[in-house]
Amino acid sequence: MNYRIIWDDPAINAAARFLKDDPEGLQQVFAAVDLLAVDPRPIGTAEYGSPDLRRMHVGFYRVMYEITESTVTIMVMHLGRTG
């Protein structure tokens, strides 16, 4: 079963800002998020208050996402930079 990835507007806006000075880093983020469609709870991700609210780190970025089993979707809610 593959999940559908949806990017929330604030996460898209953050990605657009970061893209200007770090296109390679954002390419890694998008590739990692795409892999969530096949495995939404990979090793290296962490629960954030519930099993379906998770975060992961990709390089200098952190991604917060929510898994919804009933509609088989993953909503990327937040993208931030750690450094």
N, C-alpha and C positions, 0 to 999 in steps of 0.2 A: 504494500500500500504506500503510495507516495502522497505527501502532504503538499498543499498549495501554499506558496509563500506570498504573503501580503506585507507590503511596507507601509506603515503608518506615515502620515504627512510629516510629523516632526523628525522622524528618522530619515526620510528622504531629503528633507531640507538640510539636516546635518551632513549627510553624505555629499550633497552638492557643495557645501562650504569646504569640506575636507578634500574634495576632489581637486580643487584648484592647486593645492600645494603638495598633495601626496597621491597621485593617481595609482601608483603601484600598490600602496597600502590599501586603498579602497578596492582595487581589483582582488586582493586577497580576502577582504571582508566579504565581497559579493560571492566569491567562490566558496567560502566557508558556509555562508548562509544558504547557498544553493544545495549544499550537501545535507542540510537539515531536512530537506524534502524526503530523503530516503531514511535518515536516522535522526529523529528530532532530539534525542538525548544522548549524544555521543560522549565518549570519555573526554574529560576536560571541561565540560559544561557543568554548571552548578545550579541547584534549586535556589530560588529566591523567594522564600516564603511559602511556596507550594510546589508540588511536583511538576505542575504545568507552566509555572512562571520560572524562566531560566535565564541565565546569562552565560556568555562565553567571551573569552578574550582572543583576539586575532591581532597579533603584532601589538601596535600601540593603541588598538581600539577595543572597546567593549560593546557588546551587543546584548540588549535585553529583548527577549521574545516570549510569547505565550503560545502554548500548544492547545488547540481546541480539537479534541477527538471527535466530537459529534459532527463537525463539518469538515474534518480532516484538513485543518489549516494551521499555519504558523504565522502569527502577526509579529513583525519586527516593530517594536514600540520605541526603542531608543538606541541611538548610536552615539557614543562619546569617545573622546580620546583620553588616554591615560597619561600621556607625556607631553 
